[in-house]
Each structure stands twice: as C-alpha cells, then as structure tokens.
C-alpha cells in the first residue's frame, strides 16, 4: 500500500522510517503542504498522511477520490482541516491519532504560563549580556490564583491537575464535565463566570463552528482586567484582531499562544530571511507581554513515537480490513 506523506520534516521521517521495514506500507515523503495546488502529487498512491495545516477541503478530497486515494491518515488529533462530509461522500476513510501525549501539550501550556509570568526568556537574554538587573522582571505567585480551563478532555484534565498541584484554584467549563476533576474539587461554571473569575485562562477545546472565535471582543470584556490567556488548542478559537485590541487596552495582560489563526503560511517553516506579510502576527510579536511558539506543544519524543506508531497501525488496520477504531466521521 502506497502512502504519500505531506508536510514532512526531518523529525517526522526519523520516527516513521523506523517502520520502513514494514513491507506492507510504502512511505513517500513530501516536504510541501497538501492543498488544491499540490493534489497532482497524490496520483499513484492509495492514501495520504497529513498534518494540522494541510488543507483537505472538498475540492482537494474530490481530487483524492479521482486519484483513487482511499484513506486520509491524520498525524494529529484535531480534524478541523478535513471536510468530513466530502470524505464520506467519496468513501474515503479518515483516521487520526486521538491522543499522543496529553501531558506534552498540558506541560507546554504550563511552560507558556511560567515564561510569561516570570519572564525567564528575557532574563536569559539579559544575563548573556551581563545585565543582572531585575528591573521589570516582576512576576506573580501562581499559588492561590484562579485558573479557568475551557475544555476538559484529555489535555484540559492534565492541565487542570498540574495547576491544582501548583496551588491554584481551578474552575472549568465543558459541556461534558469530567468526574475525576469534580472529585478533586474542581468546579464547573459557565463561560462568562469563568472569564470574569480567572487570573489565567487556558483553552483546551477543539475548533468547531460553535467554538470559533470563542475569545472575541465581547468575551474579552468579560475577562478580569490584566488576565493571562493561553491557547495551545487551535488558533481560530481566538479572534486575533480582537485580541490585539484587548492587548492594546491592557484588558489582556499576557497572551501565550502555540497556535495562530493564520498559521498555515508561517508555522513549521524557517522564514528568517523572508519579509513576513502577515500584519497581525507582526503586531502580536511586537508586544512585550505576548509569547508565541509555533505549534510545538505536542513536540516531545514520546509524542512523536506515539504518532508514528498509531498512524502506521491505523493504515495497517485499513489495509487489512479491520475495524478502524480511530476513524472520524461527520457525526463527530
Ligand atoms: P478531547 O477531545 O479529549 O477534549 C476536548 C474537550 O473539549 C471535550 O471534553 C469536549 O467536550 C470539550 N469541548 C468541546 N467544545 C467545547 C466548547 N465549545 N467549550 C468548552 N469545551 C468544549 O481533545 P484533547 O485531546 O484534549 O485536545 C484538545 C485540543 O487540543 C484538540 O482539539 C487540538 O485542537 C489541540 N491540540 C493541540 C496540540 C498542539 O501541539 N498545540 C496537540 C494536540 C491537540
């Protein structure tokens, strides 16, 4: 079975090549993104393996069907970039890696929180230049602060437990409350109350039509003035332009993002010699209280290994006609 891997980097190849002895699946790696301009590359393959920023809109899926591709294997958990109805219509199966390391993402959300708060990134640069001053490095104790977790699935649960362990009061919002968190004394409250009470808000819900721009000019007004907002989930949960206004007015005190609304053209690429055309990211980068990482929350050895293992298993299950336990369908 021949699978075309899109958007691959050296680290993907390192982990997937461990499976190259598996003669049942032939892997071909492409650097570029799968989108309407690159669909011709899928000719002669039985399926594709894609990542978060490949764009599997209806027109791309139609081309995949024309080229007899039968499976879309996502190397990630989120599937907001795939038109599931179109895939179902063309009888193309979509599989994903539902959980590769919830701890990896939760721990990165903590890293963003601590770095923004204690300004270790600035201290590191200062000390390298023999500047040992503490001016403007003041942080705050996390102990005793209120943390609002929006979305308490696999990642949100881990993040809530970490923050509770640091002595924070954790409140949460999710249409399906988690009993383990309730047993730990974590209270589920509505979004408005969560926004108004929290010193730190962390987003861990998926991007859906309902959650798109969950953080917008109205909800920013409901936030505690100067609160910290962390997003390791999907960029479009935040209306970027509204967040910029919120930062300018001081309503958002700190912003830590691992995902960005228009990340497709930027993230995972070395653009250090390019002129960046995206005005919003340039504005965000100019704030002293904004920290951006380029979708690296998942990026641990354990997660990469899990992604490769589950992806190959998903493809093998499809090839062998077994039940696809990691299939996603429009009913999701
Ligand atoms: P999950 O499916 O286990 O949990 C998501 C939770 O969000 C569920 O409990 C669901 O009921 C809840 N939810 C859905 N809509 C909501 C809403 N409007 N408001 C509040 N809660 C809502 O997903 P998991 O594994 O915890 O991942 C969460 C998200 O993290 C993924 O959808 C993905 O977008 C993102 N992610 C980011 C990574 C990164 O490297 N930055 C890596 C992996 C996932």
Boltz pocket constraint, residues with backbone or C-beta under 6 A from the ligand:
constraints:
  - pocket:
      binder: B
      contacts: [[A, 77], [A, 78], [A, 98], [A, 99], [A, 102], [A, 105], [A, 150], [A, 151], [A, 152], [A, 153], [A, 154], [A, 155], [A, 156], [A, 173], [A, 174], [A, 175], [A, 176], [A, 204], [A, 205], [A, 206], [A, 207], [A, 208], [A, 210], [A, 211], [A, 232], [A, 233], [A, 234], [A, 258], [A, 259], [A, 295], [A, 296], [A, 297], [A, 298], [A, 299]]
      max_distance: 6.0
